[in-house]
Amino acid sequence: MSIPTHNVQKKIVVFASGSGTNAENIIKYFQKSHDARVVAVFSNKRSAKVLQRAHDLNVKALYFDRDALYNSYDVLHILEDINPDLIVLAGFMWIFPKDILKRFPNRIVNIHPALLPKYGGKGMYGMNVHEAIIRNKEKESGISVHYVNENYDEGEVIFQTKTEISEEDTPETLAEKIHKLEYKHFPEIVQQLLQKKSQ
Ligand code: GAR
């Protein structure tokens, strides 16, 4: 008997360090889909709001520390058990260890709140990015979804879209514009990547 593979739900794992509004948006998007599901959310911060958001949406929420990620391979082993089709970093602030990258090639993506390669790299996360962009009087910003490699924000870019910056914009209003773009596009990009993998 052959098992129909087209009905098998794809598994997504999300990593996040903070509030987790993107994580929540992705969880909800796929809870309405038959094709894929967020099966777990991992966070390196015990008090991160993202863990509560995941729990409230009936998604397994897991806290890990530096040792579990970089030394004991506990995180790697849990990921091997889950065997996710895609690992999505949504506001995750630590570098990803080489062993996990090697184990899941082309299966780990990140979202960055700027138009890479500009405003990427160590220290460039969250509000720091928007503050630097406003300080430099940039005329536009945007979002980048990219594959993850061993350096911050350097893997191949998969998707970018822009928004204009007006003279009235502040880091806070820019952050709002960027979040809107993220909510609109990130789940769709994840969906497209999963479809591409099953072709
Ligand atoms: C998002 O804007 C994401 O692009 C950014 O952190 C924010 C998390 O917001 N990621 C980075 O800066 C990665 N370098 P959220 O916790 O509300 O989803």
Boltz pocket constraint, residues with backbone or C-beta under 6 A from the ligand:
constraints:
  - pocket:
      binder: B
      contacts: [[A, 16], [A, 18], [A, 19], [A, 20], [A, 21], [A, 22], [A, 23], [A, 90], [A, 91], [A, 92], [A, 111], [A, 112], [A, 113], [A, 124], [A, 125], [A, 126], [A, 129], [A, 178], [A, 179], [A, 182]]
      max_distance: 6.0
